Amino acid sequence: MRLKLGRILGIDIFLHWSFFLAPAYLILAWRSEGLPWSMVVVMLGLLLAVFTCVLIHEYGHALMARHFGVQTKDIIITPIGGLARLTRMPRRPLEELMITIAGPAVNLVIAFLLGIYLLATGGNLVPSRGYAGLTEFSTMMMWMNMFLFLFNLIPAFPMDGGRILRSSLAFFIPHREATLVAGILGQICAVCFAIYGFWGGQYSLIFIGLFVYFAARYEMTVSKQIAMYEQYRSDILQQTGVTDSVLEQAELGRTE
């Protein structure tokens, strides 16, 4: 179940139902620590701002994809990030690489601009200990965007780093084999997350590890299906003489 938030630049934005689990869990956690409601509101505002940056991150993918002639079905926001669903996979490794890099690059630019703003206004580049107040909002957002940038570079699906690795390998080996290598590495990273979370008592990392593991497995399955579809698509284009752009518009229309 999804909640439609709107349509920006011709792309529908949806909020997955599970998104509401994140603020609900955080409110309970913060209140159990004795945090006053005023501070809870501030922290929820920070959470909303972070997910706004996640949305902009996904538009980085979508607009770069549009530059290469690949349309975006929609963007879905979940508790662990966003997903820009493309109508098809980029056909060249360089295109996939540029589309993938565009997302983390957005977070890096936001962090850089906030850093410039803080330096120009005499703000603090290092957040203070404890919970951030309104005066440190820009500082927290700068570091959150740096975290999003670095976290997304982990070479594991579904993070962008896994796709960067796949597209880089695809310059030298077939796309399906590149997906297999990146998927196996993603599963190894997922196991490491879970083990570290278990021994360190950080149980949220166990959840992340499980998600990454099954996401990597799913990506490998989808890659096989896409290879079969691309062959089918190629046969259709050859038999009917329909142009690639016309077929893509027809496919996009069926999803709306």
C-alpha positions in Angstrom: 0.0 0.0 0.0 1.3 3.4 -1.0 0.3 7.0 -0.4 0.7 9.4 -3.3 2.4 12.6 -2.2 2.3 14.4 -5.5 3.9 14.7 -8.9 7.1 16.8 -9.5 8.8 17.2 -12.9 6.5 14.6 -14.3 7.3 11.9 -11.8 4.9 10.6 -9.2 6.1 10.4 -5.6 4.8 7.7 -3.2 5.2 7.1 0.5 5.4 3.4 1.4 3.1 2.5 4.3 6.1 1.2 6.3 7.6 4.7 6.3 5.4 5.5 9.3 7.0 2.8 11.4 10.2 4.9 11.5 8.8 8.1 13.3 6.6 5.9 15.5 9.6 3.9 16.7 11.7 7.0 17.2 9.0 8.8 19.2 8.7 5.8 21.5 12.5 5.6 21.9 13.0 9.3 22.5 10.2 9.5 25.0 11.5 6.5 26.9 14.8 8.4 27.2 12.9 11.3 28.9 13.2 13.6 25.9 10.6 16.5 26.2 8.0 16.8 23.5 9.5 20.0 22.2 12.8 18.2 21.4 10.9 15.3 19.9 9.3 17.8 17.5 12.7 19.2 16.6 14.1 15.7 15.9 11.1 14.8 13.8 11.7 17.9 11.8 15.3 16.8 11.3 14.0 13.4 10.2 11.6 15.0 7.7 14.5 17.1 6.3 16.7 14.0 5.9 14.0 12.3 3.9 13.6 15.4 1.8 17.3 15.1 1.0 16.6 11.4 0.2 13.9 12.5 -2.3 16.2 15.0 -3.9 18.8 12.2 -4.1 16.3 10.1 -6.0 15.6 12.9 -8.4 19.3 13.1 -9.1 19.0 9.5 -10.4 15.8 10.2 -12.3 16.9 13.4 -14.0 20.2 11.9 -15.1 18.3 8.9 -16.4 16.1 11.3 -18.3 19.2 12.8 -19.8 20.0 9.4 -21.3 16.5 8.8 -22.5 15.4 6.6 -19.7 12.1 7.5 -18.1 11.2 7.0 -14.4 7.9 5.3 -13.4 7.8 6.8 -9.9 9.8 7.4 -6.7 8.9 5.5 -3.6 10.1 6.7 -0.1 10.6 3.9 2.5 11.9 3.9 6.1 15.4 3.0 4.8 15.6 5.3 1.8 14.1 6.0 -1.6 13.7 4.1 -4.8 13.5 5.7 -8.3 12.0 3.0 -10.5 13.2 3.3 -14.1 11.2 2.0 -17.0 14.2 0.1 -18.2 17.8 -0.6 -17.4 20.4 1.7 -19.1 21.8 -0.1 -22.1 25.5 1.0 -21.7 27.7 0.7 -18.6 28.6 4.3 -18.7 25.0 5.4 -18.6 24.3 3.2 -15.6 27.4 4.5 -13.9 26.4 8.2 -14.5 22.8 7.6 -13.4 24.0 5.9 -10.2 26.6 8.4 -9.3 24.1 11.3 -9.7 22.2 10.3 -6.5 25.1 10.4 -4.0 26.5 13.4 -5.8 23.4 15.4 -4.8 24.0 14.6 -1.1 27.7 15.7 -1.5 26.6 19.0 -3.1 24.0 19.6 -0.3 26.7 18.9 2.4 29.2 21.2 0.6 26.6 24.1 0.3 25.6 23.8 4.0 29.3 23.8 4.9 29.9 27.0 3.0 26.8 28.5 4.7 28.0 27.6 8.1 31.5 29.0 7.4 30.0 32.2 6.1 27.6 32.7 9.1 30.1 31.6 11.7 28.2 28.4 12.5 29.6 25.3 14.1 30.8 22.6 11.8 31.0 20.1 14.6 27.7 19.1 16.2 27.6 19.4 20.0 27.1 16.3 22.2 23.6 15.2 22.9 20.5 16.1 20.9 20.6 18.9 18.4 18.6 22.0 18.8 17.2 24.3 16.1 20.4 26.4 16.0 22.4 23.3 15.0 19.9 22.2 12.3 22.2 23.1 9.4 25.2 21.4 11.1 23.2 18.2 11.6 21.9 18.3 8.0 25.4 18.7 6.6 26.7 15.6 8.4 23.6 13.6 7.6 24.1 14.3 3.9 27.8 13.3 4.3 26.6 10.1 5.9 24.1 9.5 3.1 26.9 10.1 0.5 29.3 7.7 2.2 26.8 5.0 3.2 25.5 4.8 -0.4 29.0 4.1 -1.7 29.2 0.8 0.2 29.6 -1.8 -2.6 26.4 -3.7 -1.7 23.0 -3.8 -3.2 20.6 -2.0 -2.8 23.0 0.9 -2.1 24.3 2.9 -5.0 27.8 1.5 -4.4 26.6 -1.9 -5.5 25.4 -0.5 -8.8 28.6 1.6 -9.2 30.5 -1.7 -8.8 28.3 -3.5 -11.3 28.4 -0.8 -13.9 32.2 -0.6 -13.6 32.6 -4.4 -13.9 30.2 -4.3 -16.9 32.9 -2.5 -18.9 34.9 -5.7 -18.9 32.4 -8.6 -18.4 28.7 -9.2 -19.3 26.1 -7.3 -17.3 24.6 -10.4 -15.8 28.0 -11.7 -14.5 28.8 -8.2 -13.1 25.5 -8.3 -11.2 26.4 -11.7 -9.8 29.8 -10.5 -8.5 28.2 -7.3 -7.0 25.4 -9.3 -5.5 27.7 -11.9 -3.8 29.8 -9.0 -2.4 26.6 -7.4 -1.2 25.6 -10.5 0.6 29.0 -10.7 2.2 28.7 -7.1 3.4 25.2 -8.0 4.7 26.6 -10.9 6.8 29.3 -8.6 8.2 26.6 -6.0 9.2 24.6 -8.6 11.0 27.6 -10.1 12.8 28.9 -6.7 13.9 25.4 -5.7 15.0 25.0 -8.9 17.0 28.4 -8.7 18.8 28.1 -5.0 19.3 24.6 -5.0 20.6 23.5 -2.7 17.7 20.5 -4.7 16.7 19.4 -2.2 14.0 22.4 -3.4 12.0 21.1 -6.9 12.1 17.9 -5.6 10.4 19.9 -3.7 7.9 22.1 -6.7 7.2 19.0 -8.9 6.6 17.5 -6.3 4.2 20.8 -5.9 2.3 21.2 -9.7 2.0 17.7 -10.3 0.5 18.0 -7.1 -1.6 21.2 -8.4 -3.2 19.6 -11.8 -3.8 16.6 -10.1 -5.3 18.8 -8.0 -7.6 20.5 -11.1 -8.9 17.1 -12.7 -9.7 15.9 -9.5 -11.4 19.0 -9.3 -13.5 18.2 -12.7 -14.9 14.6 -11.6 -15.7 15.8 -8.4 -17.3 18.2 -10.3 -19.5 15.3 -12.4 -20.7 13.1 -9.3 -21.2 15.7 -7.4 -23.1 16.0 -10.4 -25.5 12.2 -10.4 -25.9 12.2 -6.6 -26.4 14.9 -6.9 -29.1 12.9 -9.5 -30.9 9.7 -7.3 -30.8 11.6 -4.3 -32.2 13.1 -6.4 -35.0 9.7 -8.0 -36.0 7.5 -4.9 -35.8 9.9 -2.2 -36.8 8.6 0.0 -33.9 11.2 2.4 -32.6 12.6 2.0 -29.1 11.2 5.3 -27.8 7.6 4.5 -29.0 7.8 1.1 -27.3 9.1 2.7 -24.1 6.3 5.3 -24.1 3.7 2.5 -24.5 5.2 0.6 -21.6 5.2 3.8 -19.4 1.6 4.4 -20.2 0.6 0.9 -19.0 2.1 1.6 -15.6 0.2 4.9 -15.0 
